[in-house]
Every structure is written in structure tokens, then in C-alpha cells.
Amino acid sequence: MCIAVFMWQSHPLYPFLLLLNRDEYHTRPTEPAGWWEGGEILGGRDELGGGTWLACSRGGRIAFLTNFREKESLPGAKSRGNLPVRFVESRKDPSEFAEEVIQEAEQYNGFNLVLTDICSKSMVYVTNRPKNNKPYGFQVSPGIHVLTSASLDSRWPKAERLLQNFKELMNTYGEGEVRANEMVQKLMRDTTKADKSPLPGIYSLEFEYQLSSIYIEATDTPLGLYGTRSTSAVLVKANGDICFHEWYLVDDIWKEHVITYQINKGDTQSDKLRVPLFEFDHFDAPRQSQMLKKECIRLLNRQMLQWLTVVHYKP
């Protein structure tokens, strides 16, 4: 099911910081995080579906998802794990890619997807299971957010606990460096279970109770053991350094590795003319046209200023 807490554009040292627990059946074959073939995609791999729950690119694109908790599943649905891969491979900005996903949303089981372009400071959330039963997406505001198996910032008990604990721990760091190991141990290994009364009530009460902790201990189900299989911490610094920590379970033994790299800004689309996405559930042509016009004027004015700064007149 997964749970994630992330901080976006609200810290002087870290424009983006993510902690994510992946919850899955223990029998589902999985590869730990690493560079995929070609060396452009970093992430773990679901060997059954072929995709991933968290993907990063050398150009500073990051995408992660959680499954939406629901009883029914769509027969023959496309693999949701391919969505993060497609985004980091694409040349589309988050809003454009979100619009593409919305057009095909009915082909997937329920998902929450966060699309991030570090270089353009753009982050979009998109889901195919909103309350009004219509896929939609919106720009994620700066701040701290929690994503569970419900809509972004839903007030599930474990989401509220994780949010509060994250804020308290960040206050101890102030504006300085954070410690990934400490954050994971104090925040993502929390086995505290919620009271049974406020639980979502989608599955049986007993199973919901087992799923109500941030870290889900191995739980027997008709399909085998289920619980937290890995924890990822992605720290992006303002200078473009990315540190990807992963703790993963192999034969009941926790292993850890760290991958670091620098964003290759030559591989981004930060100079591309793009129209910001505010909120949409379909393409609004007149509104987008007005936004495009304003963006063109802004860019032309900026270019004129750049020209003037390099021209020197002599009397």
C-alpha cells in the first residue's frame, strides 16, 4: 500500500526530501534500487509488473506512487508501476504528463502519483480515484505533505501521526543537514497502531488494524505474508546533489545501500516554454491560451533585459 512523507520547496538546503515505505506481499519478486539498463533511471523494480514505485532520473525528474485502497480491482488493468518510469523517461513537464495520464486513467486500478521536476520547481499530484469519481491533478503547494493509500493529505490516523512526528524532527534540525538514518528509524519504523474506530473501513476491521501503523510488521493473509518490504529516503540539495538511501528486506534480513549523484542540468527542460498547471480535470483551451500569451510576454521581456545587459553604448 505504501506511505510517504515529503517536503517540497520549504527548506533552504533541501528543495525536496522524501521518505517512503513500500508495503507489499513478501512473495512478490523485487529488485533493490539501482541504475537500470542505460543508466538513466534509478529505482527499485517490481519484477512481476516490470515497473517501480519510485523512480529518479539524472536530469532531476522524480516520480513516486501509492496504490489506492479499494476492494474491487480491474481485470486486465495496466501496471501502475510503469507510470513513474514513463514520466522520468519522457520530455514532458509534470503538468503535460499528468494530462496524458488523466486521458488513460480508467485503464488502471486506483493510484496516487506525484510527478516532480526539480530543475523547473514543478510538482504535480494526479489520481484516478478522487471523491467525485473523476480523475484530476493539481500543482502541489510548498510545504510538508503525506501520501497514503487515499488522496494526498488525507487525514488517516497514521498519516497525521507521521506528519506531526516529521515536523517535530525537522524542527530539531533547523535549517541544517538532516540525518537520513535517524529520520528512518524515528519516523518510518513506527509500529504504533491506531484505535479501531477511526479506520477507513475498506477491508476487514482486523486487517485494517494491522495496516494502521506506519511500519507494517509481517502479517499473515490468505495470499501470504504482507508488510513493509523497503524504505527509501531521497534527499535533494539545492546545489543539485541527490542522495538515494534504501533499506530493503532480503530473507528476513534488512540490508542498506546509498546511491549519490549530481543532477545533469543539460538533460533537463528548464529552458523550455511551459505553462504552469494550477488545477484541471480536462484541458481548458481558452484559459491555457491566456496563460501561454502571458508566459510568452514574460519570456520576451526577460530576453530583452538579457540583451541590454551585454550591450554597452559609448558617448
Secondary structure, 3 states (H helix, E strand, C coil): CCEEEEEECCCCCCCEEEEEEEEEECCCCEEEEEECCCCCEEEEEECCCCCCCEEEECCCEEEEEEECCCCCCCCCCECCCHHHHHHHHCCCCHHHHHHHHHHCHHHECCEEEEEEECCCCEEEEEECCCCCCCCEEEECCCEEEEECCCCCCCCCHHHHHHHHHHHHHHHHHCCCCCCHHHHHHHHHCCCCCCCCCCCCCCCCHHHHHHCCCCCCCCECCCCCCEEEEEEEEEEECCCCEEEEEEEEEECCEEEEEEEEEECCHHHCCCCCCCCCCCEECCCCHHHHHHHHHHHHHHHHHHHHHHHHHCCCCCC
